[in-house]
């Protein structure tokens, strides 16, 4: 499995379609260094990094998209 260093620079747009959230982003993707990080199970990890501002925009856009999913769910009648 290849691992990457992904720098998220900007979230341009998001939408949900058929149960999937799609994000249009500007990012820099590079293969990770020769000494890859590993999780507890020994699996290699890719790293996603972003500025605080970009993280806040991503969080707000995800909240909007998840609210759209919730509107489409059937309400319980109990």
HELIX and SHEET records of a PDB file:
HELIX    1   1 UNK A   52  UNK A   72  1                                  21    
SHEET    1   A 3 UNK A  20  UNK A  31  0                                        
SHEET    2   A 3 UNK A   4  UNK A  17 -1                                        
SHEET    3   A 3 UNK A  47  UNK A  50  1                                        
END                                                                             
